[in-house]
Amino acid sequence: MDSDDEPQPTTHTSQISAERCTQCNAPIDTGTWYPVSKDRADDGSLELYPFCGEECQQSWLEPRSE
């Protein structure tokens, strides 16, 4: 097996660089601060929801607070 066929490790940085807004699906500039909300799944695991800005985060949170 040559080095091109070897699986590449997934790093935290490579996962974050592909982040998209939960509300509008816009790409997120991970080089700067961006808002994140959290929730618990039915199985108890923690789920994180990234947003491109506070406006999208608030739009996503509003129906959940009713």
Secondary structure, 3 states (H helix, E strand, C coil): CCHHHCCCCCCHHHHHCCCECCCCCCECCCCCCCCEEEEECCCCCEEEEECCCHHHHHHHHHHHCC
